[in-house]
Amino acid sequence: MNPPRLLRRDFIGAMGACLMGGASARAQTLATKQGPPKGTYLLPEYACAQSYRSLKQSSYDRTGGNKDYRAIKAGETIEVFNSPGPGVITHIWFTMATLAPYHLKEIVLRIFWDGNTKPSVETPVGDFFGLNLGQYYVYQSAFLNCSSIKALNCYFAMPFQKSARITISNEGGKPVDAFYYNIDYQMVSSLPERSLYFHAQYRQATPNHAAQFASEGDKLNLDGKNNYVFIDTKGSGHLMGVTLGVVQNGESWMGEGDEMIFVDNDAQPLITGTGSEDYFCGAWDFGGTLAGTDLATPFAHMYNGAPSISSPERIGGRYCLYRWHADNPVTFRTALRHTIEHGHANDRGDCFYSVGFWYQSEPFTDLPALPDVKERIPTIKLS
């Protein structure tokens, strides 16, 4: 038996019932809770009749040839998806060819719901797919992955009521010679009232400001006001997770930062954790010097991972991390501020680059302005 897989099946099954509103899905969810009627055989949902229409928008060659890509000039924006609703985007796949070394930080993904001019998703494409430091590596998780080689995949369900639009902007100085995309989606007759809009917010601190203390005993942080912020939003919805890239600007373990999640209340966190590696569901410095070795161990699991680690606990050390809350999405009714300390009581000044993922009832939010493209390139910032 694999408990994590069972948890994922329960959550995704419930999400499917919410999005599709199918009678068989609701019946199966109810049967899972109460037990099936005696003598009833329950089929998996994929073996039952479906009411949606499966579609795809892609970069295929409209002439029938093999140039199945779009070129994007420096400074150009192209539209890669546009559909009326109601519907659900179920899968996004990108890959690209360009000579720009930091194109993962320079190319920006934006998603607009229901005709809004403000995006609900605005993030460098690499950060969105968990490649927060501008380099490719192969990994697998429940919602995002990078497949061999340089293939980016997203499996978050993204429902929309009236319309959906996706753009790709090349904010770098070199052209993208070939941008390939396949976006799978479903058209439905209606979405249930409980359906929410997908959001993703990019943030960075280059570097974080390291707090100064007179002594170790003075290192206290109860209000989290100087924490690094993943997400700050108003509305009603639930947190799904984060991706985070870290560049160390000092020696030693960069963690010891507790996550502090403020829910419907800016004064005190509702949820407080025990350390950075603990939040990302690892332990003991990921196997670094706190564990008595110099060999931090990368890992990539369904809901948590540190799939890329280099020069750990040294100046210039780099970590890419992710954490999904699919087992227990953190709900909020009026506001959410998801934060984490940078070091114990914010005593470290490392560089953070992150994306926060969540669902909420509003089809847009006021995202913070993206930093200039040059500021998004990961570098060491020594004080």
N, C-alpha and C positions, 0 to 999 in steps of 0.2 A: 504494500500500500504506500502511496505517495501523498502525504497530507497536503503539501503545498499545491499539488495539482487539483486536489479535491476542492480546496479553497478557491482556486481560480475558476474552476468549473461552476461553483455556486454563484460567484460574483458575476462572471460573464453571462451565465444563464439568466440571472436576474436582470442584467443590463439589456440582454436581448429581448426579454419580455417587455421591459419598459419602452425600448425603442420601436419594436415592431407591433406591440399590442396584440400579438397573436393569441388566439384562444388556447391552442395546444401548448404554447410556452407558459401561459399563466396556469394552465391545469397541471403541467409538469412541476412548476415551482410550488404550487399548492400541495401536490402529492408528495414532493420532497419534504415539506414541513410536517404534513399530517400522516404520511404513509399512504401508499396507493390502495384503492379499494380492493378487496379480496378478489383474486382472479384476474386483475388488470395487468396487462403487460405494457410497460412504458417504453416507447421508442425514444432514442436521442432526437433532439430537435432537428438535426440536419437530415433525418430520414422522414420528416413530416412535410406536408405541403406548405409552401411559402406563398405569401401574397405580394411580395415586392418584385420589382423589375430590375434585373442586374444590368449595369452599364459601366462603361469605362471611357475616360478621356485621356488621350495619350499623345505623344509627340510623333506618331507614325507618319511616314512620308505620304502626303496626300496625293502625290503623283503615281503611287504604286511602286516607286523605287525603294531603295534601301537607306535613304538618308533620314532615318527615323529619329531625328533630333532637331533642336532649335539652337541657333547661335544667338548669343547675347553680347552685344557690344558693351564696352566700358560705359557706365552711366545709364544703361538702358534698362527698362522694365518690360517684362513680357507677362501676358496672362496665360496661365496653364490650366485653369479650370473655371468654368462658369456654367451654372445650372439653376433653373428655377426649382422651387420646392413644392411639396415637402420631400425630403430625402435624407440620406445618411451616407457620408463618406466613410468607407470601411477600411481603406488601405491606401497609403501613399508610398510610391517608390521613385527615387531619384538616383541618377548617376550623372557625372559630368566630366568633361575633358577640358583642361585649361592649363596654361603655363604659369598662372599666378600661384605662388607657393602658399598663400594664405587665403585661397578662395573660399574655404569653409567659414571664414570670419567675414569675408567681404560680400558674399552673396546672401541676400536677405529674403526670407520667406514671410509673406503676409497673407492672412486669411480674413475675409470680410463676410459677415452673416447678414442676411435679410436686407441687403441694399445699403448698409451703413457705410459711411465714408471713413469711419475710424475702424482700424483692424482689431479683431479679437486675438489674433496671433501676429506677433512682430518680433522676429528673432533671426540672428544669423543662422544659416541653414545647418552648419556644423553643430552649434550649441543645441539646436532643436533635437537633433538626432544623437545627442550624447557625446559628440566629438568636440568638447568645449575648448580645447587648446589648439584647434586648427590642424590636427593630424588624424589620419585614418588609423583605425585598428579594428579587427574583427571581434564582435561580441554579440551576445544574444540576451534579450530580456523579454518580459511579457508584452511590452508595448512598442519598444524600439529595438532596432538592431542595425548593425553594419555587417553585410555579408561580403564574402570574398568575390571580387575585390572592389572596394569603393562603391558598394550598392547600399543605399540608405532606405530603410523601411520603417513605416509608422503604422501601427494597428489600433490606435485610438479611434473609437467610434465618434463621429462628428455629425450629429443631427442638425438639420436646418429646416425652418418652417417655410420661408418665402424664397430664399435664394442663397447661393454660396458662390464665392469668387476667390481664387487663389492667384497671387502674383509672385514673380521672382524678379528681384532687382540686383543687378551687378553694380555694386558700389565701389569696386576696385578699379585699377588703372589698366588692366589687361582684359581682352575679350575672353568670354567663355566660348570656345570653339564648338562645343557640342553639349547641350543639356537635354538629357533623356528623361521622360517622365511617364509613369502609368498611375492613374488615379482611379481606383475602383469605388463605385458608389451604388446605392440602391434608391430607386424612386418608390414612394409609398403613397397610399391614398390619404393617410393622415398620420400624425404623430400624437402620442398621448400628451396630456397636459403636463405630465411630470418630466417630459424631456427637457434637457438643459443644453446650453451652448458651450462648446469647448473653447478654452482660452490657454494661451501660453505667453509668458512675459519674460523678456531678457533683462538681466541686470548685471552690473559689474562694479567692483571696487578695486582700483589699481593705483595704490594699494589700499587695503583697509587701514584705518588709523589705529595704531597700537596704543592702548591706554597705559599710562605710567602710574605705578603704585610705590608707596614708601617702603612696603615690605610685603612678603608673601601673605601674611595674615590680613592685609588690607585688600587682597584681590577678591572682591565680592561683586556680584551682579544679580540683582533681584528684579529690576524693571526692564532690562533688555533694551534700553533706549539707544545704545550704541552698537547693537548687534548688526550683522549683515542681514539685509532683507531680500528674501527670495520673491515674495508676493505681497502686495498691498492692494486690496480691492474692496469695494463696497458692493453689497448685494446679498443674494442667497444662493448657496451652492455647496460644493465640497471639493476639498483638496485631493489631487491625484498623485502628486509627487514632484521631484526636481531632478535636474542634471546639474553637475557642478564640476568646474575645472579649477585647480589650484596651482599657482606657481609660487614656490617658496622664496621669500626674500630674506630668510634667516635660517640658521642651523636648528637642528632638533625637530622633534615631532610637531607637525603643524596642527594637530587636532586639539583635543581637550575642550572643544567648543560645544556647549549644550545647545540643542535646538529648543527654541521657545516659540510656541504657536499661540498667538493672540486671537481669540474667537469672540466676536461681538463685544469686545472690551479692550480698549487700548491700554488700560492701567496695569493689568497683571496677566501673564500668560496662563492659558487654560492647560496647556501641555508643556512640560519641561523634561528634557531627556538628560542623559548622563555623559555625552561626549560625541565628538564627530564620527569616530569610527563606529560607535554604537548606533547612531542615527542611521548610518548606511549599512547597519546590520552586520558589520564585521566586528572584530575585537582585537584588543592588545596591539594597537599600533599597526594593524594589518600584518603583524609579524616582524616589525622593525625593531629598533633598539630597545624599546620598552618591553618587548617580548624576549630580549636577550640575544637577538640576532641582528644582522645587517641586511636581511633578505626579506623585505616586505613582499607579500605574495598577491599578485593580481587575481581577481575572481569576477565572475559574471553569472548571476543567478536570475531567476524569474523576476523577483521583486527588488533586488538590491545588487549592487556591484561596485567594484573598483577595478574595472577591466584594464586600465592603463596606469602603471606606476613606473616612474623613472627617477633615478638619483634620490631615493626617499630620504627625508630628514637631512637634506643638504641644501645649501643655497642653490637655487635653480631647480630643485626637485619639483616634479610635476605629477599631479594626480587627476584622473577623471573618474567621477563617481555618479551613481544614480540611486534613487530610492523611490519605489512606487508604493502607494498606500491603498492598493486595490483590495487588500484584505480587510481594510477598515478606513474608507475615505473619511477625512476629517470634515464634518459638516459645519456650516455657518449660516446664520439667518440674516445678519445685517452687514457683517464685515469680517475680513480675514487678513491677518498680517503674520506671515510665516517667516521666521527669522532663525539665525544661528549665530552663536558666538564665534569670533575668529581668535582662537586660542582661549585659554581659561580667563574668564572675565574680560575678553577682548584684548588680551595682552600681546597679540601678534599682528604684524603688518604685512601679511601675505596678499597676493592678488587673487581675487575670486571672479569667476565668470560663470553665470548660471542661467537656467531657464526654469521657471515654475509652471506647473501644469494644473489646471483645475477646470471644473464645470460650474456655470452659474446661470441664473434665470435670464439675465440681460444679454442681448446679442452683441454687446460691445462694452468696453470699459476704457477709461482714459489711461492708456499705458504711458510710462515715462518715456521721454524722447530717447531714441537710440544714441549711444555715444558715437562720435565721429569714427569713421572706419579705421583710421590710424590708431585710435585709442583702443580698439578692440583686439589688436594683435598682441598675443601674450608675450610679455617680456619681464625680466627681473627689474624690480624697482627698489634699489638699495637707498636707504636714507643716509 
